[in-house]
């Protein structure tokens, strides 16, 4: 594939992500009432379910964190990642540290199945991304003081 075609595809996918996909999820999935993200959305953004799969909460946190850390330092992306992380930490882990599979909109456990060897590492990368960012902010703050 030649360089012009590669550049064209990068442009297509970048615009699709930043002008369509991310604005959709930002507009419709953020649960301002209970925290976290609503994910059972139809193409028009209408809601057809309110349970929250924990793995998908983590995935959206990862998405906003990745956008912030790799694409552009937009404060709203960092805030949206924190919004999900707050919900995840408050509602989605049992006392043994394992993640639940599914919670209700308000964070009540709706399915007691928990993480396994596959699921644990799936959440870990998102948590590491947020921890890394928060530690960087703390370091920057202490250097300014």
C-alpha positions in Angstrom: 0.0 0.0 0.0 1.4 3.4 -0.9 1.9 6.3 1.5 -0.9 8.4 0.0 -3.4 5.5 0.6 -2.2 5.1 4.1 -2.6 8.8 4.8 -6.1 8.7 3.3 -7.1 5.8 5.5 -5.6 7.4 8.6 -7.7 10.5 7.8 -10.9 8.4 7.3 -10.5 6.5 10.5 -9.4 9.5 12.6 -12.4 11.5 11.5 -14.7 8.6 12.1 -13.4 8.2 15.6 -13.2 11.8 16.6 -16.2 13.2 14.7 -18.7 10.3 15.0 -17.8 7.5 17.5 -16.4 9.5 20.4 -19.1 12.2 20.2 -21.8 9.5 20.2 -20.5 7.8 23.3 -19.9 11.2 25.0 -23.4 12.4 24.3 -25.4 9.3 25.1 -23.4 6.9 27.3 -22.4 9.1 30.2 -24.7 8.4 33.2 -24.9 11.8 34.9 -27.3 10.5 37.5 -25.6 7.4 38.9 -22.1 7.5 37.4 -20.4 5.2 34.9 -21.6 4.7 31.4 -24.9 3.4 29.9 -24.0 1.0 27.1 -27.2 -0.6 25.9 -27.8 2.1 23.3 -29.5 1.9 19.9 -28.0 3.7 16.8 -30.0 6.8 17.6 -28.7 6.9 21.2 -31.9 5.7 22.7 -31.5 3.4 25.8 -32.8 -0.2 25.6 -31.3 -1.4 28.9 -29.7 0.1 32.0 -27.5 -2.7 33.4 -23.8 -2.0 33.2 -21.4 -4.7 32.1 -18.3 -4.1 34.3 -15.9 -5.0 31.5 -17.4 -2.4 29.3 -17.2 0.2 32.0 -13.5 -0.5 32.0 -13.2 -0.4 28.3 -14.8 3.1 28.1 -12.5 4.3 30.8 -9.6 3.0 28.8 -10.9 4.7 25.6 -11.2 8.1 27.2 -7.8 7.7 29.0 -6.2 6.6 25.7 -7.7 9.5 23.8 -6.4 11.9 26.5 -2.9 10.4 26.7 -2.3 9.7 22.9 -4.5 12.0 20.8 -5.0 15.3 22.6 -5.0 16.5 26.2 -8.6 17.5 26.2 -9.7 18.0 29.8 -13.2 16.6 29.1 -11.7 13.3 28.1 -9.8 13.1 31.3 -12.9 14.0 33.3 -14.9 11.4 31.5 -12.3 8.7 32.3 -12.4 9.8 36.0 -16.2 9.7 35.9 -16.1 6.0 34.9 -13.3 5.2 37.2 -15.1 6.6 40.2 -18.1 4.4 39.5 -15.9 1.3 38.8 -14.0 1.6 42.1 -17.1 2.3 44.1 -19.4 -0.4 42.7 -17.7 -3.0 40.6 -15.3 -4.9 42.8 -16.0 -7.3 45.6 -14.2 -7.3 48.9 -11.9 -10.0 47.5 -10.7 -7.6 44.8 -12.4 -9.4 41.9 -14.6 -7.5 39.5 -18.3 -8.3 39.2 -19.7 -9.2 35.8 -22.8 -7.0 35.8 -24.2 -4.2 38.0 -27.5 -2.2 37.8 -27.6 1.4 36.7 -27.1 2.5 40.4 -24.2 0.1 40.9 -26.0 -2.7 42.7 -24.6 -6.1 41.9 -27.1 -7.8 39.5 -25.0 -10.8 38.7 -22.6 -12.4 41.2 -20.3 -13.9 38.7 -16.9 -12.4 39.1 -13.7 -12.1 37.2 -11.5 -15.0 36.2 -8.0 -15.3 34.8 -9.2 -13.8 31.5 -11.2 -10.9 32.9 -8.8 -9.6 35.6 -6.0 -8.6 33.2 -8.7 -7.0 31.0 -9.5 -4.4 33.7 -5.9 -4.1 34.9 -4.7 -2.2 31.9 -7.4 0.5 32.3 -6.6 0.9 35.9 -2.9 1.2 35.2 -3.6 3.9 32.6 -5.6 6.0 35.0 -3.1 5.5 37.8 -0.2 6.5 35.5 -2.0 9.7 34.5 -3.0 10.6 38.1 0.6 10.0 39.3 1.9 12.2 36.5 -0.5 15.0 37.6 0.6 14.6 41.2 4.3 14.8 40.1 3.6 17.9 38.0 1.7 19.5 40.9 4.5 18.8 43.4 7.1 20.2 41.0 5.2 23.5 40.7 5.0 23.9 44.5 
